[in-house]
Amino acid sequence: MANQTRIVLDADDRPKAEQILEATGIKTFSQLFSLFLINYGDHLVSALKATPIAPPPPVAMPASVQTKQIHSLEAPRRAVQRQPGISSF
């Protein structure tokens, strides 16, 4: 006879577990937990023990590139044509 350990699934987590069972065809919560443990246990431990790192600083664009982008965003300027006999203010 195999040695077994029971786990308790929080009621709030049950709907998510049921969605996974339905989507994957896994039959029981015990099988689901075992698969998580076997396939993702080491990754979980590594992720939880990892030293948090700050995100890299934003990449500064050269001024020439920034200027080109600003000019490309501006609306095109139309030449103002004056009609004879009309003065501008």
Secondary structure, DSSP 8 states (H G I E B T S, - for coil): ----------TTTHHHHHHHHHHH----HHHHHHHHHHHHHHHHHHHHHS------------HHHHHHHHHHHS---------TT----
